[in-house]
Amino acid sequence: MTPDEAAAAEAAEAEQEAEDPNDPTTYHDDPAGLTPEEEQALADAADRPRGETKECPVCHADVDADALFCNHCGAQL
């Protein structure tokens, strides 16, 4: 990378960091604005089965019917 290319890359990175963090059209690594309750609700929803389910033979948790591993204990189904 030439010095001019490096300077251009640094300028583009600085411009991206200066973008409005509340702009929904901009990608951000940090999901800003979520309360701890909202983060917990998202985590809980990720563990819930979606549609048809089957029971894990090891821990008896409900898992998606097409799951290959249990979301709760990790057992192979």
Secondary structure, DSSP 8 states (H G I E B T S, - for coil): --HHHHHHHHHHHHHHHTS-TT-TTS--SS-TT--HHHHHHHHHHHHS--SSEEE-TTT--EEETT-SB-TTT--B-
